[in-house]
Amino acid sequence: MPKKRQPSIWIQSRQELKRGKKKIKALCREVLNALGLDEVELSILLTTNQEIQGLNRTYRGKDRPTDVLSFPMDEKILGDVVISLEMAERDAQREGTGLDRKVAELVVHGILHLIGYDHVKGGHQARRMRTREAELLCNLEAKGYFKEDELLYGSKTSA
């Protein structure tokens, strides 16, 4: 029986990470495997508010930073997920959660958008997406993917 091919995942960061790329790649692989997406390609860009604001303005007509953007492609090359680490850190502090968990939430959210989940119109679609996000995050938590003392980069956030 042929061995299943693992997802190909590229991580690029505009900010210095403490342990981030390897950890985020493992997290992405876990999410993709849980979704049954084993022979796909995915790109993650961890960036600044300034850069994500420019992308948001160009592609969505919204001239403000956002936490995550997704750019879908096709079933084999899923696409790109762009995450503002500045927004993630701010939101983690505001929500009283760890940065690792917040980044995991944004990765899961972005990947679900790439495969067609949507919450913008509300209703059933939004509930379906929130439910799937919760399932995936629960699975990641059970496997120890985010701990309060393991931050992705720089200074410690308050939890």
C-alpha positions in Angstrom: 0.0 0.0 0.0 1.5 3.4 -1.0 2.4 5.8 1.8 0.1 8.9 2.0 1.8 12.1 1.0 1.9 14.7 3.8 0.7 18.2 3.1 3.3 20.7 1.9 3.3 23.7 4.1 5.3 26.9 3.7 5.6 29.4 6.6 7.0 32.9 6.1 7.3 35.5 8.8 7.9 39.2 8.7 8.6 39.2 12.5 11.2 37.3 14.5 9.7 34.2 16.0 10.9 32.3 19.1 9.9 28.8 18.1 7.1 29.6 15.6 7.7 28.2 12.2 8.2 24.6 13.2 5.3 24.8 15.7 2.9 26.4 13.2 3.8 23.9 10.5 3.0 21.0 12.9 -0.2 22.7 13.9 -1.2 23.2 10.2 -0.4 19.6 9.4 -2.6 18.4 12.3 -5.5 20.6 11.1 -5.1 19.5 7.5 -5.0 15.8 8.5 -8.1 16.2 10.7 -9.9 17.7 7.6 -8.7 14.7 5.4 -6.5 17.0 3.3 -3.3 15.1 3.0 -2.0 15.9 -0.5 -2.4 19.6 -0.5 -0.2 22.7 -0.4 -0.7 25.6 2.0 1.2 28.9 2.6 1.0 30.8 5.8 2.3 34.4 6.1 2.8 35.9 9.5 3.0 39.7 9.1 2.4 43.1 10.5 -0.7 45.3 10.8 0.7 47.6 8.0 1.1 44.8 5.5 -2.3 43.1 6.2 -4.0 46.5 6.0 -2.6 46.9 2.5 -3.8 43.5 1.5 -7.2 44.1 3.1 -7.5 47.4 1.2 -6.4 45.9 -2.1 -8.5 42.7 -2.0 -11.5 43.5 0.2 -11.7 47.3 -0.2 -11.4 47.7 3.6 -8.6 50.2 4.6 -7.9 48.8 8.1 -5.9 46.0 9.6 -7.6 42.7 10.2 -6.5 39.5 12.1 -6.5 37.0 9.2 -7.1 36.9 5.5 -7.5 33.8 3.3 -6.8 33.6 -0.4 -8.1 30.3 -1.8 -6.8 28.7 -4.9 -7.9 25.1 -5.7 -8.3 21.6 -4.2 -4.6 20.7 -4.4 -3.0 24.1 -3.8 -5.4 25.3 -1.1 -4.0 28.9 -1.0 -2.6 31.4 1.4 -3.5 32.4 4.9 -2.1 35.7 6.1 -2.1 36.5 9.8 -1.3 39.7 11.6 0.8 38.8 14.6 0.3 42.3 16.0 -3.5 41.8 15.9 -3.1 38.3 17.4 -1.1 39.5 20.3 -3.5 42.4 21.0 -6.5 40.1 20.8 -4.8 37.4 23.0 -4.2 40.1 25.7 -7.7 41.5 25.4 -9.3 38.0 25.6 -6.9 36.8 28.4 -5.7 33.9 26.4 -2.3 32.7 25.3 -0.7 33.9 22.0 -0.2 30.3 20.9 -4.0 29.6 21.2 -4.9 32.9 19.4 -2.6 32.1 16.5 -4.0 28.6 16.3 -7.5 30.0 16.2 -6.5 32.2 13.3 -4.8 29.4 11.4 -7.9 27.1 11.8 -10.2 30.0 10.8 -8.1 30.8 7.7 -7.8 27.1 6.6 -11.6 26.7 6.9 -12.1 29.7 4.7 -9.8 28.2 2.1 -11.9 25.0 1.9 -15.2 26.9 1.6 -16.5 27.6 5.1 -18.0 31.0 5.5 -19.4 33.1 8.4 -19.9 36.4 6.8 -23.6 35.8 5.9 -24.4 34.5 9.3 -27.0 31.8 10.0 -26.4 28.2 9.3 -23.0 28.8 7.6 -21.7 30.7 10.5 -22.8 28.1 13.0 -21.3 25.3 10.9 -18.0 27.2 10.7 -17.9 28.0 14.5 -18.7 24.3 15.3 -15.9 23.0 13.1 -13.4 25.6 14.5 -14.3 24.5 18.0 -13.8 20.8 17.1 -10.4 21.4 15.6 -9.2 23.6 18.4 -10.4 21.1 21.0 -8.4 18.4 19.1 -5.3 20.7 19.1 -5.6 21.4 22.8 -5.9 17.7 23.6 -2.7 17.1 21.7 -0.9 19.9 23.6 -0.4 22.4 20.8 -0.8 25.5 22.9 0.6 26.0 26.4 0.6 29.4 28.1 4.4 29.3 28.6 5.3 28.6 24.9 5.0 31.7 23.0 5.6 32.1 19.3 7.8 35.1 19.4 9.2 38.0 21.4 7.9 39.2 24.8 5.5 37.3 27.0 1.9 38.3 26.8 -0.2 38.7 29.9 -2.9 36.0 30.3 
